[in-house]
Amino acid sequence: MQSRHFLPLAFIWSAILALCVGAVLLQRMRGFDEAAIASDEGGLIEERGGVDGDGADAVAPADTDVPPLDLQDELVGKIVYGLRTLVPTMPPDDLMGNAEPLGEGDAQRRLAYAALVARVRGWEAGLDEAQLIEVDDSELHADELRAARADLISACTIRREASAREDSELTEAERAALDGIAARLEPMLGFFARIATGDPTAEAIRTLVVLGVVGGWYVVVFIVGLGTLILLGVLAASRRIAPRFEVATDARPAVVLGETFLLWMVLFMLLQVAAGVAASVVPPLGSSIGALAMSLFAMFASLAALAYPAMRGVPFAEVRRLVGLHRGAGFLRESMHGVACYVGSVPLLAIGLVVFAVLTAIVEAIFGSTPPPAHPATDMLGGASALQMVLLFALASVAAPIVEEISFRGLLYGHLRGVVAPRVRFGSMLVAALASSFVFAVIHPQGVLFVPALGGLATGFCISRELRGSLIAPMVAHAINNAVTMSFGLMLFNS
């Protein structure tokens, strides 16, 4: 790389790294409006009849402003309870170890944990756990949480007394009391309310069945994908396949690609901020449907950055060639390679997940429990309307693959391949794949610890970009991955 390009490159990468930090901070502040997607189930204000002193005469509205628990927390509860049902000989301490983060969370999550303890360790243990929960006045929704605690104590007391009787059957009055408690706790605790007041065994078993299907899918894809990677390695080593990636013949277009990617990042982040401001000013845009529509608009509008190279004297025809915006060997054939790209990327994702697990264990050993990786879209999967689901899939499986592949495997990867030892193909490809995949992973909202997993997946897309030249294959692979992930999430959170 000529020395005259050193300062532009230093500026580009300093700005990209700064924006990565900004994206991480922005993702912490930004999210879908949970209140808009929370359950609106409600009823009249009811008195809480209690068989326990803490529950007597307590009054709370059935409508609650407390947002529901994360769907991932509910998933943990279903897995633990389902395993307890299927494998009753499994030690309760081993089962509850998977739910420890719930017991270390805020008052709402501790209530969920107490309900789970009641079903795994016994009603007496659940009652003791619930009575230990203290709700500080400074905590949001303190009064509603105290009322929920009183309800949970009442439910555990009713179930404990019923289980102590010889027939263990609930009386009509006890069943009526539990039904009232269930109606009040359901919007706040979801599955954990059903644990305390009913018998959600079938629901938990369905979740385990879905998990079995998910696990089976990824085992098969991993094995096939590993074979695909080995085959590609053998063919590449024997020179029986020739990479079709086209490197910029001059450094200047490669630098312009980097500038364009930087502009895209700035434009994308500004559009996301603007969408958030619009949502706060225009109420319809603050709904879940409005948020999804604004995200779709921001995604595609950010591609306006592709007009920049022409302003810098790089014709759009050359940009299309360098970015990979062409049909390659034909749309159908490239799409088939996209399927192979997805399959071959799963083993790299698995390696990243192993690294993620190791990093998580280290961080938890030093700092305590950490929240699991999560995407804001997952909170919308449970009970989403038909329109919400259409928008979610359009965003995840159409907009994201198109826009992100153009930006990361097109602009950024093409930039790096053109400025980092372009004549040393393997070394240049390795640096470009790792660097672009890191940036790709960092700006996603699953958290910094999850970067190796997303980075592994993105590296698989980079391999396809190198081999095929065209962006069609990585776009198809990206779309398949997101569609599969969303479909399994939908099955899990609605089982």
Protein Blocks (a to p, Z undefined) as FASTA:
>chain_A
ZZklmmmmmmmmmmmmmmmmmmmmmmmmgccdfklmmcfbdcdddddddfbfklgopacd
fbdcbdcddfklmmmmmmmmmmmmmmmmbcfklmmmmmmmmmmmcfklmmmmmmmmmmmn
ojklmmmmmmmpccdfklghklmmmmmmmmmmmmmmmmmmmmmpmnlpacfklmmmmmmm
mmmmmmmnmmmmmmmmmccklmmmmmmmmmmmmmmmmmmmmmmmmmmmmmmmmmmmnopa
ccfbdcdfbfklmmmmmmmmmmmmmmmmmmmmmmmmmmmmmmmlmpmklmmmmmmmmmmm
mmmmmmmmmmnopafklmmmmnopagkjojklmmmmmmmmmmmmmmmmmmmmmmmmmmmm
mmmmmnopadddddfklmmmgopafklmmmmmmmmmmmmmmmmmmmmmmmmmmmmmmmno
kllmmlmmmmmmmmmmmmmmmmpcnbjklmmmmmmmmmmmmmmmmmnopamlmmmmmmmm
mmmmmmmmmmmmmZZ
